Amino acid sequence: MSKATLQVLHEDDDDPMLSAVNLVDVFLVLVVALMTAVAAQKQSAVPEGATVVRNAGQPDMEIVVREKGKDVRFKGSGSASAGQGVRAGVAYTLEDGTMVYIPEDKAAPAAAAPAK
């Protein structure tokens, strides 16, 4: 190699700004990667045991419940619900705010009038 080529390579090695520029580039890449990871985590994060209602009151309503690290989704059918069932009992709210549930016998259903 010629002496001129060695001098060019040697001059580039002495410049301290080149290493600083390389470090800034590395930190920029790390910051962008961390911001992307945080944004992705925020979008899908539903706290454990939380219930999220999407499109409330709309025909395409969806309920998302977080159980054991998995999302359980319930979708509405777009119509009012109707089921086949039997009356199980009567619930009363007392003056202090507590709820009392009184189950009914299947043989003799009681009237739904509250006791006073």
The first five atom37 places (N, CA, C, CB, O) and aatype in JSON, in Angstrom:
{
  "aatype": [12, 15, 11, 0, 16, 10, 5, 19, 10, 8, 6, 3, 3, 3, 3, 14, 12, 10, 15, 0, 19, 2, 10, 19, 3, 19, 13, 10, 19, 10, 19, 19, 0, 10, 12, 16, 0, 19, 0, 0, 5, 11, 5, 15, 0, 19, 14, 6, 7, 0, 16, 19, 19, 1, 2, 0, 7, 5, 14, 3, 12, 6, 9, 19, 19, 1, 6, 11, 7, 11, 3, 19, 1, 13, 11, 7, 15, 7, 15, 0, 15, 0, 7, 5, 7, 19, 1, 0, 7, 19, 0, 18, 16, 10, 6, 3, 7, 16, 12, 19, 18, 9, 14, 6, 3, 11, 0, 0, 14, 0, 0, 0, 0, 14, 0, 11],
  "atom_mask": [
    [1, 1, 1, 1, 1],
    [1, 1, 1, 1, 1],
    [1, 1, 1, 1, 1],
    [1, 1, 1, 1, 1],
    [1, 1, 1, 1, 1],
    [1, 1, 1, 1, 1],
    [1, 1, 1, 1, 1],
    [1, 1, 1, 1, 1],
    [1, 1, 1, 1, 1],
    [1, 1, 1, 1, 1],
    [1, 1, 1, 1, 1],
    [1, 1, 1, 1, 1],
    [1, 1, 1, 1, 1],
    [1, 1, 1, 1, 1],
    [1, 1, 1, 1, 1],
    [1, 1, 1, 1, 1],
    [1, 1, 1, 1, 1],
    [1, 1, 1, 1, 1],
    [1, 1, 1, 1, 1],
    [1, 1, 1, 1, 1],
    [1, 1, 1, 1, 1],
    [1, 1, 1, 1, 1],
    [1, 1, 1, 1, 1],
    [1, 1, 1, 1, 1],
    [1, 1, 1, 1, 1],
    [1, 1, 1, 1, 1],
    [1, 1, 1, 1, 1],
    [1, 1, 1, 1, 1],
    [1, 1, 1, 1, 1],
    [1, 1, 1, 1, 1],
    [1, 1, 1, 1, 1],
    [1, 1, 1, 1, 1],
    [1, 1, 1, 1, 1],
    [1, 1, 1, 1, 1],
    [1, 1, 1, 1, 1],
    [1, 1, 1, 1, 1],
    [1, 1, 1, 1, 1],
    [1, 1, 1, 1, 1],
    [1, 1, 1, 1, 1],
    [1, 1, 1, 1, 1],
    [1, 1, 1, 1, 1],
    [1, 1, 1, 1, 1],
    [1, 1, 1, 1, 1],
    [1, 1, 1, 1, 1],
    [1, 1, 1, 1, 1],
    [1, 1, 1, 1, 1],
    [1, 1, 1, 1, 1],
    [1, 1, 1, 1, 1],
    [1, 1, 1, 0, 1],
    [1, 1, 1, 1, 1],
    [1, 1, 1, 1, 1],
    [1, 1, 1, 1, 1],
    [1, 1, 1, 1, 1],
    [1, 1, 1, 1, 1],
    [1, 1, 1, 1, 1],
    [1, 1, 1, 1, 1],
    [1, 1, 1, 0, 1],
    [1, 1, 1, 1, 1],
    [1, 1, 1, 1, 1],
    [1, 1, 1, 1, 1],
    [1, 1, 1, 1, 1],
    [1, 1, 1, 1, 1],
    [1, 1, 1, 1, 1],
    [1, 1, 1, 1, 1],
    [1, 1, 1, 1, 1],
    [1, 1, 1, 1, 1],
    [1, 1, 1, 1, 1],
    [1, 1, 1, 1, 1],
    [1, 1, 1, 0, 1],
    [1, 1, 1, 1, 1],
    [1, 1, 1, 1, 1],
    [1, 1, 1, 1, 1],
    [1, 1, 1, 1, 1],
    [1, 1, 1, 1, 1],
    [1, 1, 1, 1, 1],
    [1, 1, 1, 0, 1],
    [1, 1, 1, 1, 1],
    [1, 1, 1, 0, 1],
    [1, 1, 1, 1, 1],
    [1, 1, 1, 1, 1],
    [1, 1, 1, 1, 1],
    [1, 1, 1, 1, 1],
    [1, 1, 1, 0, 1],
    [1, 1, 1, 1, 1],
    [1, 1, 1, 0, 1],
    [1, 1, 1, 1, 1],
    [1, 1, 1, 1, 1],
    [1, 1, 1, 1, 1],
    [1, 1, 1, 0, 1],
    [1, 1, 1, 1, 1],
    [1, 1, 1, 1, 1],
    [1, 1, 1, 1, 1],
    [1, 1, 1, 1, 1],
    [1, 1, 1, 1, 1],
    [1, 1, 1, 1, 1],
    [1, 1, 1, 1, 1],
    [1, 1, 1, 0, 1],
    [1, 1, 1, 1, 1],
    [1, 1, 1, 1, 1],
    [1, 1, 1, 1, 1],
    [1, 1, 1, 1, 1],
    [1, 1, 1, 1, 1],
    [1, 1, 1, 1, 1],
    [1, 1, 1, 1, 1],
    [1, 1, 1, 1, 1],
    [1, 1, 1, 1, 1],
    [1, 1, 1, 1, 1],
    [1, 1, 1, 1, 1],
    [1, 1, 1, 1, 1],
    [1, 1, 1, 1, 1],
    [1, 1, 1, 1, 1],
    [1, 1, 1, 1, 1],
    [1, 1, 1, 1, 1],
    [1, 1, 1, 1, 1],
    [1, 1, 1, 1, 1],
    [1, 1, 1, 1, 1]
  ],
  "atom_positions": [
    [[0.83, -1.17, 0.0], [0.0, 0.0, 0.0], [0.88, 1.24, 0.0], [-0.95, -0.01, 1.2], [2.01, 1.25, 0.5]],
    [[0.33, 2.27, -0.57], [1.11, 3.49, -0.65], [0.98, 4.28, 0.64], [0.66, 4.35, -1.84], [0.09, 4.03, 1.46]],
    [[1.87, 5.22, 0.81], [1.87, 6.04, 2.01], [0.63, 6.93, 2.1], [3.14, 6.9, 2.05], [0.15, 7.21, 3.2]],
    [[0.1, 7.38, 0.96], [-1.1, 8.23, 0.93], [-2.32, 7.44, 1.42], [-1.35, 8.76, -0.51], [-3.15, 8.0, 2.13]],
    [[-2.44, 6.18, 1.07], [-3.56, 5.36, 1.51], [-3.51, 5.16, 3.01], [-3.57, 4.0, 0.79], [-4.56, 5.22, 3.66]],
    [[-2.37, 4.92, 3.56], [-2.23, 4.75, 5.01], [-2.59, 6.03, 5.75], [-0.81, 4.32, 5.36], [-3.18, 5.97, 6.83]],
    [[-2.24, 7.18, 5.19], [-2.56, 8.44, 5.85], [-4.08, 8.69, 5.86], [-1.84, 9.6, 5.15], [-4.59, 9.22, 6.84]],
    [[-4.79, 8.32, 4.81], [-6.25, 8.51, 4.75], [-6.93, 7.62, 5.79], [-6.79, 8.18, 3.33], [-7.82, 8.08, 6.51]],
    [[-6.51, 6.37, 5.87], [-7.1, 5.47, 6.87], [-6.78, 5.93, 8.28], [-6.61, 4.03, 6.65], [-7.61, 5.84, 9.18]],
    [[-5.59, 6.41, 8.47], [-5.17, 6.85, 9.79], [-5.92, 8.1, 10.22], [-3.66, 7.11, 9.81], [-6.23, 8.24, 11.41]],
    [[-6.23, 9.0, 9.33], [-6.98, 10.22, 9.66], [-8.4, 9.88, 10.08], [-7.01, 11.18, 8.47], [-8.92, 10.52, 11.0]],
    [[-9.06, 8.92, 9.46], [-10.42, 8.54, 9.82], [-10.48, 7.89, 11.2], [-11.0, 7.59, 8.77], [-11.47, 8.04, 11.92]],
    [[-9.45, 7.17, 11.56], [-9.43, 6.49, 12.85], [-9.32, 7.46, 14.02], [-8.3, 5.5, 12.9], [-9.75, 7.13, 15.13]],
    [[-8.76, 8.63, 13.81], [-8.56, 9.58, 14.9], [-9.78, 10.46, 15.18], [-7.4, 10.45, 14.6], [-9.77, 11.19, 16.17]],
    [[-10.81, 10.41, 14.35], [-11.97, 11.29, 14.51], [-12.9, 10.72, 15.6], [-12.73, 11.45, 13.15], [-13.53, 9.69, 15.37]],
    [[-13.0, 11.36, 16.77], [-13.86, 10.84, 17.84], [-15.36, 11.0, 17.54], [-13.54, 11.54, 19.14], [-16.17, 10.32, 18.16]],
    [[-15.73, 11.87, 16.61], [-17.14, 12.07, 16.29], [-17.75, 10.87, 15.58], [-17.31, 13.31, 15.44], [-18.96, 10.66, 15.66]],
    [[-16.94, 10.1, 14.89], [-17.49, 8.93, 14.19], [-18.06, 7.92, 15.18], [-16.41, 8.26, 13.34], [-19.13, 7.36, 14.92]],
    [[-17.4, 7.68, 16.27], [-17.94, 6.73, 17.25], [-19.16, 7.32, 17.94], [-16.86, 6.36, 18.3], [-20.09, 6.57, 18.27]],
    [[-19.19, 8.62, 18.18], [-20.36, 9.25, 18.8], [-21.57, 9.16, 17.88], [-20.06, 10.71, 19.15], [-22.68, 8.91, 18.34]],
    [[-21.38, 9.36, 16.59], [-22.47, 9.27, 15.63], [-22.99, 7.84, 15.57], [-22.02, 9.73, 14.23], [-24.2, 7.62, 15.48]],
    [[-22.1, 6.87, 15.62], [-22.53, 5.48, 15.62], [-23.33, 5.14, 16.87], [-21.32, 4.54, 15.5], [-24.32, 4.41, 16.79]],
    [[-22.94, 5.66, 18.03], [-23.68, 5.42, 19.26], [-25.06, 6.06, 19.21], [-22.9, 5.96, 20.45], [-26.04, 5.47, 19.68]],
    [[-25.16, 7.25, 18.65], [-26.46, 7.91, 18.52], [-27.38, 7.08, 17.63], [-26.3, 9.34, 17.94], [-28.56, 6.93, 17.94]],
    [[-26.86, 6.53, 16.55], [-27.66, 5.69, 15.67], [-28.17, 4.44, 16.41], [-26.84, 5.27, 14.44], [-29.33, 4.06, 16.26]],
    [[-27.32, 3.84, 17.18], [-27.71, 2.64, 17.93], [-28.79, 2.99, 18.94], [-26.49, 2.01, 18.64], [-29.77, 2.25, 19.07]],
    [[-28.63, 4.09, 19.66], [-29.64, 4.49, 20.64], [-30.96, 4.86, 19.98], [-29.13, 5.66, 21.47], [-32.02, 4.58, 20.55]],
    [[-30.93, 5.47, 18.83], [-32.18, 5.78, 18.11], [-32.93, 4.51, 17.74], [-31.88, 6.6, 16.85], [-34.15, 4.46, 17.87]],
    [[-32.22, 3.51, 17.28], [-32.86, 2.25, 16.93], [-33.46, 1.6, 18.18], [-31.83, 1.28, 16.26], [-34.58, 1.09, 18.13]],
    [[-32.74, 1.63, 19.3], [-33.27, 1.06, 20.54], [-34.51, 1.8, 21.03], [-32.19, 1.08, 21.62], [-35.47, 1.18, 21.48]],
    [[-34.5, 3.12, 20.94], [-35.65, 3.91, 21.39], [-36.87, 3.61, 20.53], [-35.32, 5.42, 21.35], [-37.98, 3.46, 21.06]],
    [[-36.69, 3.53, 19.23], [-37.83, 3.22, 18.35], [-38.36, 1.82, 18.64], [-37.4, 3.33, 16.86], [-39.57, 1.61, 18.64]],
    [[-37.48, 0.86, 18.89], [-37.92, -0.5, 19.2], [-38.7, -0.53, 20.52], [-36.72, -1.45, 19.26], [-39.72, -1.21, 20.61]],
    [[-38.22, 0.18, 21.53], [-38.93, 0.22, 22.81], [-40.29, 0.92, 22.69], [-38.08, 0.93, 23.85], [-41.27, 0.47, 23.28]],
    [[-40.34, 2.0, 21.94], [-41.62, 2.7, 21.76], [-42.63, 1.81, 21.03], [-41.41, 4.01, 20.99], [-43.81, 1.81, 21.37]],
    [[-42.17, 1.07, 20.06], [-43.05, 0.17, 19.33], [-43.56, -0.94, 20.25], [-42.32, -0.45, 18.12], [-44.74, -1.29, 20.2]],
    [[-42.7, -1.48, 21.09], [-43.11, -2.53, 22.02], [-44.13, -2.01, 23.03], [-41.9, -3.1, 22.75], [-45.1, -2.7, 23.33]],
    [[-43.93, -0.81, 23.54], [-44.86, -0.23, 24.51], [-46.21, 0.06, 23.85], [-44.28, 1.06, 25.12], [-47.26, -0.19, 24.45]],
    [[-46.19, 0.57, 22.63], [-47.45, 0.86, 21.93], [-48.23, -0.43, 21.65], [-47.16, 1.6, 20.61], [-49.45, -0.44, 21.78]],
    [[-47.54, -1.49, 21.28], [-48.21, -2.75, 21.01], [-48.78, -3.33, 22.3], [-47.25, -3.76, 20.36], [-49.86, -3.93, 22.28]],
    [[-48.09, -3.18, 23.41], [-48.56, -3.68, 24.69], [-49.79, -2.91, 25.15], [-47.45, -3.59, 25.75], [-50.72, -3.51, 25.69]],
    [[-49.81, -1.61, 24.96], [-50.93, -0.78, 25.41], [-52.21, -1.1, 24.65], [-50.59, 0.7, 25.24], [-53.3, -1.04, 25.22]],
    [[-52.11, -1.44, 23.37], [-53.31, -1.69, 22.57], [-54.04, -2.94, 23.02], [-52.93, -1.81, 21.1], [-55.27, -2.95, 23.05]],
    [[-53.32, -3.98, 23.37], [-53.97, -5.24, 23.7], [-54.08, -5.48, 25.19], [-53.24, -6.37, 23.07], [-54.51, -6.55, 25.6]],
    [[-53.7, -4.53, 26.01], [-53.65, -4.76, 27.45], [-55.02, -4.58, 28.07], [-52.66, -3.82, 28.11], [-55.59, -3.49, 28.06]],
    [[-55.55, -5.67, 28.6], [-56.76, -5.64, 29.41], [-56.34, -6.22, 30.75], [-57.96, -6.46, 28.74], [-55.86, -7.35, 30.79]],
    [[-56.49, -5.49, 31.84], [-56.06, -5.99, 33.14], [-56.74, -7.31, 33.5], [-56.33, -4.97, 34.21], [-57.86, -7.57, 33.07]],
    [[-56.07, -8.13, 34.29], [-56.61, -9.41, 34.72], [-57.9, -9.21, 35.49], [-55.59, -10.18, 35.58], [-57.95, -8.39, 36.41]],
    [[-58.95, -9.93, 35.13], [-60.24, -9.84, 35.79], [-61.1, -8.67, 35.33], [0.0, 0.0, 0.0], [-62.19, -8.48, 35.86]],
    [[-60.63, -7.89, 34.37], [-61.4, -6.73, 33.9], [-62.37, -7.15, 32.8], [-60.45, -5.63, 33.38], [-62.16, -8.13, 32.09]],
    [[-63.42, -6.4, 32.69], [-64.42, -6.62, 31.64], [-64.51, -5.36, 30.8], [-65.82, -6.98, 32.25], [-64.69, -4.26, 31.32]],
    [[-64.38, -5.52, 29.49], [-64.45, -4.4, 28.56], [-65.66, -4.61, 27.66], [-63.13, -4.28, 27.72], [-65.84, -5.68, 27.09]],
    [[-66.48, -3.57, 27.53], [-67.65, -3.62, 26.65], [-67.36, -2.72, 25.46], [-68.97, -3.18, 27.41], [-67.12, -1.52, 25.63]],
    [[-67.39, -3.29, 24.28], [-67.17, -2.52, 23.06], [-68.49, -2.37, 22.32], [-66.1, -3.2, 22.15], [-69.28, -3.31, 22.24]],
    [[-68.72, -1.18, 21.77], [-69.95, -0.86, 21.03], [-71.19, -1.1, 21.9], [-70.04, -1.69, 19.73], [-72.12, -1.79, 21.48]],
    [[-71.19, -0.55, 23.1], [-72.29, -0.78, 24.04], [-73.61, -0.3, 23.45], [-72.01, -0.06, 25.37], [-73.7, 0.8, 22.9]],
    [[-74.62, -1.13, 23.57], [-75.96, -0.8, 23.1], [-76.16, -0.95, 21.6], [0.0, 0.0, 0.0], [-77.26, -0.71, 21.1]],
    [[-75.14, -1.34, 20.88], [-75.23, -1.51, 19.43], [-75.49, -2.99, 19.11], [-73.93, -1.0, 18.72], [-75.21, -3.86, 19.94]],
    [[-76.01, -3.28, 17.92], [-76.25, -4.69, 17.56], [-74.96, -5.53, 17.52], [-76.93, -4.76, 16.21], [-75.01, -6.74, 17.73]],
    [[-73.83, -4.9, 17.26], [-72.57, -5.66, 17.19], [-71.76, -5.53, 18.49], [-71.72, -5.18, 16.0], [-70.53, -5.55, 18.46]],
    [[-72.45, -5.41, 19.63], [-71.81, -5.25, 20.92], [-70.95, -6.48, 21.24], [-72.86, -5.03, 22.02], [-71.3, -7.61, 20.9]],
    [[-69.81, -6.23, 21.9], [-68.9, -7.31, 22.25], [-68.42, -7.1, 23.69], [-67.69, -7.38, 21.27], [-68.12, -5.97, 24.08]],
    [[-68.36, -8.18, 24.46], [-67.86, -8.13, 25.83], [-66.59, -8.95, 25.89], [-68.92, -8.65, 26.85], [-66.57, -10.11, 25.47]],
    [[-65.51, -8.35, 26.41], [-64.22, -9.02, 26.51], [-63.88, -9.14, 27.99], [-63.09, -8.25, 25.73], [-63.83, -8.14, 28.71]],
    [[-63.63, -10.37, 28.44], [-63.27, -10.63, 29.83], [-61.89, -11.27, 29.84], [-64.33, -11.56, 30.54], [-61.64, -12.21, 29.09]],
    [[-60.99, -10.75, 30.67], [-59.62, -11.29, 30.77], [-59.58, -12.31, 31.89], [-58.57, -10.14, 31.01], [-59.77, -11.96, 33.06]],
    [[-59.35, -13.59, 31.54], [-59.28, -14.66, 32.53], [-58.01, -15.47, 32.31], [-60.52, -15.57, 32.44], [-57.79, -16.01, 31.23]],
    [[-57.18, -15.57, 33.33], [-55.97, -16.39, 33.31], [-55.08, -16.07, 32.12], [-56.33, -17.86, 33.31], [-54.54, -16.98, 31.49]],
    [[-54.94, -14.79, 31.79], [-54.06, -14.38, 30.71], [-54.65, -14.51, 29.31], [0.0, 0.0, 0.0], [-53.97, -14.22, 28.33]],
    [[-55.89, -14.94, 29.2], [-56.53, -15.09, 27.89], [-57.79, -14.24, 27.83], [-56.87, -16.58, 27.61], [-58.47, -14.05, 28.84]],
    [[-58.08, -13.72, 26.65], [-59.29, -12.92, 26.45], [-60.44, -13.84, 26.06], [-59.06, -11.83, 25.36], [-60.33, -14.61, 25.1]],
    [[-61.54, -13.76, 26.8], [-62.76, -14.49, 26.46], [-63.73, -13.48, 25.9], [-63.36, -15.25, 27.72], [-64.06, -12.49, 26.56]],
    [[-64.19, -13.71, 24.66], [-65.04, -12.75, 23.97], [-66.47, -13.29, 23.84], [-64.47, -12.42, 22.59], [-66.69, -14.45, 23.48]],
    [[-67.42, -12.42, 24.13], [-68.84, -12.72, 23.95], [-69.39, -11.69, 22.97], [-69.62, -12.7, 25.32], [-69.27, -10.49, 23.21]],
    [[-69.99, -12.15, 21.89], [-70.55, -11.24, 20.89], [-72.07, -11.3, 20.92], [-70.02, -11.59, 19.48], [-72.67, -12.36, 21.09]],
    [[-72.66, -10.12, 20.75], [-74.12, -10.03, 20.7], [-74.65, -10.54, 19.37], [0.0, 0.0, 0.0], [-73.96, -10.49, 18.35]],
    [[-75.88, -11.02, 19.4], [-76.49, -11.54, 18.17], [-77.24, -10.45, 17.42], [-77.44, -12.7, 18.5], [-77.68, -10.67, 16.29]],
    [[-77.39, -9.28, 18.02], [-78.08, -8.18, 17.35], [-79.55, -8.11, 17.68], [0.0, 0.0, 0.0], [-80.24, -7.2, 17.22]],
    [[-80.06, -9.04, 18.46], [-81.47, -9.01, 18.84], [-81.57, -9.13, 20.35], [-82.26, -10.16, 18.14], [-80.61, -9.46, 21.04]],
    [[-82.75, -8.84, 20.85], [-82.98, -8.96, 22.29], [-82.89, -10.43, 22.68], [-84.37, -8.37, 22.68], [-83.3, -11.31, 21.93]],
    [[-82.37, -10.66, 23.86], [-82.21, -12.05, 24.28], [-83.5, -12.59, 24.86], [-81.08, -12.17, 25.31], [-84.26, -11.87, 25.52]],
    [[-83.73, -13.83, 24.61], [-84.88, -14.53, 25.17], [-84.41, -15.93, 25.49], [-86.1, -14.52, 24.18], [-83.69, -16.54, 24.7]],
    [[-84.82, -16.44, 26.61], [-84.36, -17.76, 27.0], [-85.5, -18.59, 27.54], [0.0, 0.0, 0.0], [-86.61, -18.1, 27.77]],
    [[-85.19, -19.81, 27.74], [-86.16, -20.72, 28.33], [-85.64, -21.06, 29.7], [-86.38, -22.0, 27.45], [-84.58, -21.67, 29.84]],
    [[-86.36, -20.68, 30.7], [-85.92, -20.95, 32.06], [-87.11, -20.88, 33.0], [0.0, 0.0, 0.0], [-88.23, -20.59, 32.59]],
    [[-86.83, -21.14, 34.24], [-87.87, -21.09, 35.27], [-87.45, -20.09, 36.33], [-88.12, -22.5, 35.9], [-86.26, -19.83, 36.52]],
    [[-88.4, -19.56, 36.98], [-88.14, -18.6, 38.04], [-87.49, -19.33, 39.21], [-89.46, -17.89, 38.49], [-87.98, -20.38, 39.64]],
    [[-86.4, -18.79, 39.71], [-85.65, -19.46, 40.77], [-85.94, -18.89, 42.15], [-84.18, -19.38, 40.49], [-85.71, -19.56, 43.15]],
    [[-86.43, -17.68, 42.21], [-86.69, -17.09, 43.51], [-86.91, -15.6, 43.39], [0.0, 0.0, 0.0], [-87.11, -15.07, 42.29]],
    [[-86.88, -14.92, 44.54], [-87.13, -13.49, 44.59], [-85.98, -12.84, 45.35], [-88.5, -13.18, 45.26], [-85.5, -13.37, 46.35]],
    [[-85.53, -11.68, 44.88], [-84.49, -10.92, 45.56], [-85.08, -9.61, 46.06], [-83.28, -10.66, 44.61], [-85.84, -8.94, 45.36]],
    [[-84.73, -9.25, 47.3], [-85.21, -8.02, 47.93], [-84.02, -7.17, 48.33], [-86.11, -8.34, 49.15], [-82.98, -7.7, 48.74]],
    [[-84.16, -5.84, 48.22], [-83.16, -4.91, 48.72], [-83.67, -4.33, 50.03], [-82.86, -3.78, 47.68], [-84.76, -3.75, 50.08]],
    [[-82.88, -4.49, 51.09], [-83.29, -3.99, 52.39], [-82.92, -2.51, 52.51], [-82.63, -4.8, 53.52], [-82.24, -1.96, 51.65]],
    [[-83.39, -1.87, 53.6], [-83.15, -0.45, 53.79], [-81.67, -0.11, 53.91], [-83.88, 0.02, 55.02], [-81.25, 0.97, 53.51]],
    [[-80.87, -1.03, 54.46], [-79.44, -0.77, 54.62], [-78.65, -1.04, 53.34], [-78.89, -1.6, 55.76], [-77.43, -0.89, 53.34]],
    [[-79.31, -1.45, 52.27], [-78.66, -1.66, 50.99], [-78.27, -3.09, 50.69], [0.0, 0.0, 0.0], [-77.79, -3.38, 49.6]],
    [[-78.46, -3.99, 51.64], [-78.1, -5.39, 51.4], [-79.18, -6.07, 50.58], [-77.87, -6.14, 52.72], [-80.35, -5.69, 50.61]],
    [[-78.76, -7.09, 49.85], [-79.69, -7.85, 49.02], [-79.97, -9.19, 49.7], [-79.12, -8.07, 47.59], [-79.07, -9.84, 50.22]],
    [[-81.24, -9.6, 49.69], [-81.65, -10.88, 50.25], [-82.3, -11.67, 49.12], [-82.63, -10.7, 51.46], [-83.2, -11.18, 48.44]],
    [[-81.83, -12.9, 48.92], [-82.38, -13.78, 47.9], [-83.16, -14.89, 48.59], [-81.27, -14.38, 46.99], [-82.64, -15.54, 49.49]],
    [[-84.41, -15.1, 48.17], [-85.26, -16.15, 48.74], [-85.59, -17.12, 47.61], [-86.56, -15.54, 49.39], [-86.35, -16.79, 46.7]],
    [[-85.03, -18.34, 47.68], [-85.34, -19.32, 46.64], [-86.77, -19.83, 46.79], [-84.36, -20.49, 46.69], [-87.33, -19.85, 47.89]],
    [[-87.35, -20.24, 45.67], [-88.71, -20.76, 45.68], [-88.68, -22.26, 45.48], [-89.57, -20.08, 44.59], [-87.79, -22.8, 44.81]],
    [[-89.66, -22.94, 46.08], [-89.81, -24.37, 45.83], [-90.41, -24.55, 44.45], [-90.69, -25.05, 46.92], [-91.2, -23.72, 44.0]],
    [[-90.04, -25.62, 43.79], [-90.58, -25.87, 42.44], [-92.03, -26.29, 42.51], [-89.75, -26.95, 41.73], [-92.78, -26.07, 41.56]],
    [[-92.44, -26.89, 43.62], [-93.81, -27.39, 43.73], [-94.8, -26.25, 43.96], [-93.91, -28.4, 44.87], [-95.9, -26.27, 43.4]],
    [[-94.43, -25.27, 44.77], [-95.38, -24.2, 45.11], [-94.7, -22.85, 44.93], [-95.9, -24.35, 46.58], [-94.11, -22.34, 45.89]],
    [[-94.75, -22.24, 43.73], [-94.14, -20.93, 43.54], [-94.87, -19.88, 44.34], [-94.12, -20.54, 42.05], [-96.1, -19.83, 44.36]],
    [[-94.11, -19.03, 45.01], [-94.68, -17.98, 45.84], [-94.96, -16.74, 45.01], [-93.74, -17.64, 47.01], [-94.44, -16.59, 43.9]],
    [[-95.79, -15.84, 45.55], [-96.09, -14.59, 44.86], [-94.88, -13.67, 44.95], [-97.35, -13.91, 45.47], [-94.08, -13.78, 45.88]],
    [[-94.73, -12.78, 43.99], [-93.57, -11.9, 43.92], [-93.77, -10.61, 44.7], [-93.25, -11.58, 42.49], [-92.99, -9.67, 44.53]],
    [[-94.79, -10.53, 45.54], [-95.05, -9.3, 46.3], [-94.04, -9.19, 47.44], [-96.5, -9.29, 46.85], [-93.83, -10.15, 48.17]],
    [[-93.41, -8.01, 47.59], [-92.44, -7.84, 48.69], [-93.12, -7.79, 50.04], [-91.61, -6.58, 48.48], [-94.22, -7.26, 50.18]],
    [[-92.45, -8.35, 51.04], [-92.99, -8.33, 52.4], [-92.66, -7.01, 53.06], [-92.43, -9.51, 53.24], [-91.58, -6.46, 52.85]],
    [[-93.6, -6.48, 53.88], [-93.37, -5.2, 54.56], [-93.44, -5.37, 56.04], [-94.36, -4.14, 54.11], [-93.27, -4.41, 56.79]]
  ]
}
